Protein backbone atom coordinates (compact mmCIF):
# COMPACT_ATOMS: atom_id res chain seq x y z
CA UNK A 1 0.00 0.00 0.00
CA UNK A 2 2.79 2.43 0.90
CA UNK A 3 4.56 1.64 -2.38
CA UNK A 4 1.46 2.56 -4.38
CA UNK A 5 1.15 5.87 -2.55
CA UNK A 6 4.85 6.58 -3.12
CA UNK A 7 4.66 5.82 -6.85
CA UNK A 8 1.49 7.87 -7.22
CA UNK A 9 3.07 10.81 -5.40
CA UNK A 10 6.17 10.55 -7.57
CA UNK A 11 4.13 10.56 -10.78
CA UNK A 12 2.07 13.54 -9.64
CA UNK A 13 5.29 15.37 -8.83
CA UNK A 14 6.69 14.76 -12.32
CA UNK A 15 3.45 15.83 -13.97
CA UNK A 16 3.19 19.06 -12.01
CA UNK A 17 6.86 19.96 -12.32
CA UNK A 18 6.93 19.88 -16.12
CA UNK A 19 9.46 17.16 -16.69
CA UNK A 20 10.67 18.63 -19.99
CA UNK A 21 9.98 15.71 -22.30
CA UNK A 22 8.17 17.94 -24.80
CA UNK A 23 11.08 20.35 -24.95
CA UNK A 24 13.50 17.47 -25.40
CA UNK A 25 11.48 16.07 -28.30
CA UNK A 26 11.13 19.50 -29.91
CA UNK A 27 14.81 20.46 -29.67
CA UNK A 28 16.06 18.58 -32.77
CA UNK A 29 13.33 20.15 -34.90
CA UNK A 30 14.16 23.63 -33.66
CA UNK A 31 17.89 23.17 -34.27
CA UNK A 32 17.30 21.69 -37.72
CA UNK A 33 14.97 24.58 -38.57
CA UNK A 34 17.60 27.10 -37.54
CA UNK A 35 20.27 25.38 -39.64
CA UNK A 36 17.98 25.07 -42.65
CA UNK A 37 17.17 28.80 -42.39
CA UNK A 38 20.80 29.54 -43.21
CA UNK A 39 20.79 27.55 -46.44
CA UNK A 40 17.21 27.85 -47.72
CA UNK A 41 14.47 30.48 -47.58
CA UNK A 42 13.08 31.26 -44.15
CA UNK A 43 9.73 29.62 -44.90
CA UNK A 44 11.28 26.15 -45.05
CA UNK A 45 13.23 26.44 -41.80
CA UNK A 46 10.35 28.10 -40.01
CA UNK A 47 8.01 25.27 -40.98
CA UNK A 48 10.47 22.74 -39.54
CA UNK A 49 10.70 24.77 -36.33
CA UNK A 50 6.91 24.90 -36.11
CA UNK A 51 6.84 21.08 -36.08
CA UNK A 52 8.99 21.24 -32.95
CA UNK A 53 6.71 23.85 -31.40
CA UNK A 54 3.68 21.65 -32.13
CA UNK A 55 5.40 18.64 -30.56
CA UNK A 56 6.24 20.68 -27.48
CA UNK A 57 2.63 21.82 -27.16
CA UNK A 58 1.23 18.32 -27.77
CA UNK A 59 3.32 16.61 -25.09
CA UNK A 60 1.94 17.82 -21.77
CA UNK A 61 4.97 17.01 -19.64
C-alpha positions, 0 to 999 in steps of 0.5 A: 500500500505504501509503495502505491502511494509513493509511486502515485506521489512521484508521478504527480510530482513529475506531472506538475513539475513539467518534466521537460519531455516535450522540450526534449522532443522539440529540440532537434526540430528547432535546431534543424529549422535554424540550420535550414534557415541559413541555407534555404528560404526562411519559410522552409526552416520556419516550418520545420521549427513549427513542427517542434513547437507543435510537438512541445505543445502536444506533449503535456509534460 
